[in-house]
């Protein structure tokens, strides 16, 4: 197993906390806070190590899990929010407002990225993928065509 696969496995297991945190709230209640805190600290630690492992891997390739690391982090945060609401540490209205604010933020970011694509601006991920594929910087070739500027 290469380091990238270990990193993906670590990221996948961190993603399972989306399901585990709400389950822990239902089965353990407020008494499970110390376990939830230990899981959160181990999640943060795993997040640090999975990125480092993926970058150190001898074999370079993109994987679905690696490409969605941020989404998995957000999912874990959502699971933790559900835990804090279900155990009474956060009021339901406060949690709902928090989720609504972030949903509007991500909707706005997505809409602006789609508008940029329509305008012809490449997405940041495609630029990063192109940079990874090339070991040197490719500069545009100078044009040999005649250019003419019409004056008013």
Order of alpha helices (4+ residues) and beta strands (2+ residues): alpha-alpha-alpha-alpha-alpha-alpha-alpha
